[in-house]
Amino acid sequence: MTFPEKVETVLLDAGGVLLDLDYRYLRRLCRAYGVQTTEETLSRHEATARVEIHKVVRDGGRVSDMWRDYFHFILGPVGIPVDDQPAIIDSLWEAHEKFGLWTVPVADAVETVTELKQAGFRIGVVSNAEGRVAHDLDAAGYKGLFETVVDSHRVGVEKPDPKIFRIALERMGVTAENAIYVGDVPAVDIEGAQAAQLTPLLLDRHDLYTDQTVTRLKAIGELRGMLLSG
């Protein structure tokens, strides 16, 4: 799709774009099961877990069915025994319901969103989530920056269904013509945004999708440079 001549609206994914998994918490949990790892290692395996989600959705699966598999893709490679993984994943779900797991702001993301808002861009979030993403964004430092936060659990439709993007556009009273969407999983975010007639940008922090033909960002701060350079 052609990049809009004038971008007025910026929609963003939450997990992987604005919020990271709390790798420090996950590292402590692994340590409790006798496995030593690093936050950097967990981040790398989490990125590859998202690649697996991309493959499943590309083949017709649903993101909301991938919770357990997603963590298996992280825990297995760092050395957590298969027999221990179900209990850990159960505890992760309980922790997510109580206080959230995607709670750490992505580096430079709060600053980028703040500058874009101050520059007059209309900004919103479209996320496949479990009902608490608006709260977690506020707690991570984004409070007051978004006109709307569309949480798939709350609206009953998930990406890549274009309906979820249209909900955001309708809430904000804008059209797709001058809007972009920044996501990090091609089959979920890029294809969904394209189906909703949004111009997609792929945040690919680990260079995992070099085959993608859409605009790729290595860091969220590149969005600031792209939109504010004029």
C-alpha positions as CSV (number, residue, x, y, z in Angstrom):
1,M,0.0,0.0,0.0
2,T,1.1,3.5,-0.7
3,F,2.2,5.5,2.3
4,P,-0.3,8.3,3.0
5,E,0.7,11.7,1.7
6,K,-0.4,13.2,5.0
7,V,-0.5,11.0,8.1
8,E,-3.0,12.2,10.7
9,T,-3.8,9.1,12.7
10,V,-1.4,6.7,14.3
11,L,-2.7,3.4,15.6
12,L,-0.4,1.0,17.5
13,D,-0.3,-2.5,18.8
14,A,0.3,-2.8,22.6
15,G,2.3,-6.0,23.3
16,G,5.7,-6.0,21.5
17,V,5.3,-2.4,20.3
18,L,4.4,-0.3,23.4
19,L,4.7,-2.9,26.2
20,D,7.2,-5.7,26.7
21,L,6.7,-8.9,28.7
22,D,8.1,-8.5,32.2
23,Y,11.3,-10.5,31.6
24,R,12.6,-9.8,35.1
25,Y,9.6,-11.5,36.6
26,L,9.9,-14.4,34.2
27,R,13.5,-14.7,34.9
28,R,12.8,-15.0,38.6
29,L,10.2,-17.6,37.9
30,C,12.6,-19.7,35.9
31,R,15.2,-19.4,38.7
32,A,12.6,-20.8,41.1
33,Y,12.5,-23.9,38.9
34,G,16.3,-24.2,38.9
35,V,16.9,-22.6,35.5
36,Q,19.3,-19.7,35.1
37,T,18.7,-17.4,32.2
38,T,18.9,-13.7,31.3
39,E,16.4,-11.1,30.3
40,E,18.1,-10.8,26.9
41,T,17.7,-14.5,26.3
42,L,14.1,-14.4,27.3
43,S,13.4,-11.4,25.0
44,R,15.0,-13.3,22.1
45,H,12.9,-16.4,22.6
46,E,9.8,-14.3,23.1
47,A,10.4,-12.7,19.7
48,T,10.7,-16.2,18.1
49,A,7.4,-17.2,19.9
50,R,5.7,-14.3,18.1
51,V,7.1,-15.8,14.9
52,E,5.3,-19.0,15.7
53,I,2.1,-17.1,16.3
54,H,2.6,-15.5,12.9
55,K,2.8,-19.0,11.4
56,V,-0.3,-20.3,13.2
57,V,-2.4,-17.3,12.2
58,R,-1.1,-17.4,8.7
59,D,-2.4,-21.0,8.5
60,G,-5.8,-20.1,9.9
61,G,-5.4,-20.3,13.7
62,R,-6.5,-17.8,16.3
63,V,-4.2,-15.7,18.5
64,S,-6.5,-16.2,21.5
65,D,-5.9,-20.0,21.3
66,M,-2.1,-19.6,21.5
67,W,-1.5,-18.5,25.2
68,R,-0.1,-21.8,26.4
69,D,1.9,-22.6,23.2
70,Y,3.3,-19.1,23.2
71,F,4.9,-19.7,26.6
72,H,6.0,-23.2,25.7
73,F,8.0,-21.5,22.9
74,I,9.7,-19.3,25.5
75,L,10.2,-21.8,28.3
76,G,11.4,-24.8,26.4
77,P,14.5,-23.2,24.7
78,V,15.7,-21.7,28.0
79,G,15.8,-25.2,29.6
80,I,12.6,-25.5,31.6
81,P,11.7,-29.2,31.6
82,V,8.6,-30.2,29.7
83,D,7.0,-31.6,32.9
84,D,7.4,-28.3,34.7
85,Q,6.0,-26.0,32.0
86,P,2.3,-26.5,32.6
87,A,2.5,-25.4,36.2
88,I,4.6,-22.4,35.3
89,I,2.2,-21.4,32.5
90,D,-0.7,-21.7,35.0
91,S,1.1,-19.4,37.4
92,L,1.8,-17.0,34.6
93,W,-1.9,-16.8,33.7
94,E,-2.8,-16.2,37.4
95,A,-0.1,-13.5,37.6
96,H,-1.4,-11.9,34.4
97,E,-5.0,-11.8,35.7
98,K,-3.8,-10.2,39.0
99,F,-1.2,-7.7,38.0
100,G,-0.4,-8.1,34.3
101,L,2.6,-9.5,32.5
102,W,3.0,-7.0,29.7
103,T,3.8,-4.0,31.9
104,V,7.2,-2.8,30.9
105,P,7.3,0.1,28.4
106,V,9.3,-0.7,25.2
107,A,12.4,1.4,25.1
108,D,11.7,4.9,23.8
109,A,8.0,4.1,23.2
110,V,6.5,6.5,25.8
111,E,8.7,9.3,24.5
112,T,7.8,8.6,20.9
113,V,4.1,8.5,21.6
114,T,4.3,11.7,23.7
115,E,6.1,13.6,21.0
116,L,3.7,12.5,18.3
117,K,0.7,13.5,20.4
118,Q,2.3,16.9,21.1
119,A,2.8,17.3,17.4
120,G,-1.0,16.9,16.8
121,F,-1.3,13.3,15.7
122,R,-4.4,11.4,16.6
123,I,-3.3,8.3,18.5
124,G,-5.0,5.0,19.5
125,V,-4.2,1.4,20.3
126,V,-5.6,-1.8,18.8
127,S,-4.5,-4.9,20.7
128,N,-5.3,-8.6,21.0
129,A,-5.4,-8.7,24.8
130,E,-7.2,-10.2,27.8
131,G,-9.2,-7.2,29.1
132,R,-6.6,-5.2,31.0
133,V,-4.4,-3.6,28.4
134,A,-5.8,-0.1,29.0
135,H,-4.9,-0.3,32.7
136,D,-1.4,-1.7,31.9
137,L,-0.7,1.1,29.4
138,D,-1.7,3.7,32.0
139,A,0.5,2.1,34.6
140,A,3.5,2.0,32.2
141,G,3.4,5.7,31.6
142,Y,1.1,6.2,28.7
143,K,-1.9,7.6,30.6
144,G,-3.6,10.4,28.7
145,L,-1.8,9.7,25.4
146,F,-4.5,7.6,23.6
147,E,-7.9,8.6,22.3
148,T,-9.0,5.0,22.4
149,V,-7.7,1.6,23.4
150,V,-9.4,-1.2,21.7
151,D,-9.0,-4.5,23.6
152,S,-10.0,-7.6,21.7
153,H,-11.4,-9.3,24.8
154,R,-13.7,-6.4,25.5
155,V,-15.0,-5.9,21.9
156,G,-15.3,-9.5,21.0
157,V,-13.2,-9.5,17.9
158,E,-9.5,-10.0,17.4
159,K,-6.8,-9.2,14.9
160,P,-6.4,-9.9,12.0
161,D,-10.1,-9.3,11.6
162,P,-10.4,-5.9,10.1
163,K,-13.4,-5.1,12.2
164,I,-11.3,-4.5,15.3
165,F,-9.3,-1.7,13.4
166,R,-12.6,-0.2,12.2
167,I,-13.8,0.0,15.8
168,A,-10.8,2.2,16.6
169,L,-11.4,4.4,13.6
170,E,-15.1,4.8,14.3
171,R,-14.4,5.6,18.0
172,M,-12.0,8.3,16.9
173,G,-14.1,9.6,14.1
174,V,-11.4,9.2,11.5
175,T,-10.9,7.3,8.3
176,A,-8.3,4.9,7.2
177,E,-7.1,7.1,4.4
178,N,-4.7,9.1,6.5
179,A,-4.0,6.5,9.1
180,I,-1.1,4.1,9.8
181,Y,-0.9,1.0,12.1
182,V,2.3,-0.2,13.7
183,G,2.4,-3.8,14.7
184,D,5.0,-6.6,15.2
185,V,3.4,-9.8,13.9
186,P,2.8,-9.8,10.1
187,A,-0.1,-12.3,9.9
188,V,-1.9,-10.6,12.8
189,D,-1.0,-6.9,12.5
190,I,0.1,-6.3,8.9
191,E,-2.5,-8.4,7.1
192,G,-5.3,-7.2,9.4
193,A,-4.4,-3.5,9.0
194,Q,-4.2,-3.9,5.2
195,A,-7.6,-5.6,5.2
196,A,-9.0,-2.5,7.0
197,Q,-7.3,-0.2,4.4
198,L,-4.8,1.1,6.9
199,T,-1.1,1.6,5.9
200,P,0.9,-0.9,8.0
201,L,4.3,-0.6,9.5
202,L,6.2,-3.6,10.9
203,L,8.2,-3.1,14.1
204,D,10.8,-5.8,13.7
205,R,13.3,-5.3,16.5
206,H,15.0,-8.7,16.1
207,D,15.2,-8.7,12.2
208,L,13.0,-11.8,12.0
209,Y,10.9,-10.8,9.0
210,T,13.3,-9.7,6.3
211,D,11.1,-11.2,3.7
212,Q,8.3,-8.7,4.4
213,T,7.8,-6.0,1.8
214,V,6.1,-3.4,4.0
215,T,8.0,-0.7,5.8
216,R,10.0,-2.2,8.7
217,L,11.2,-0.3,11.7
218,K,14.1,-1.6,13.8
219,A,13.0,0.6,16.8
220,I,9.9,2.5,17.7
221,G,11.8,5.7,17.8
222,E,12.2,5.5,14.0
223,L,8.5,6.3,13.8
224,R,9.1,9.7,15.5
225,G,11.8,10.5,12.9
226,M,9.6,9.4,10.0
227,L,6.6,11.4,11.0
228,L,8.2,14.5,12.5
229,S,11.1,15.0,10.0
230,G,9.0,17.3,7.8
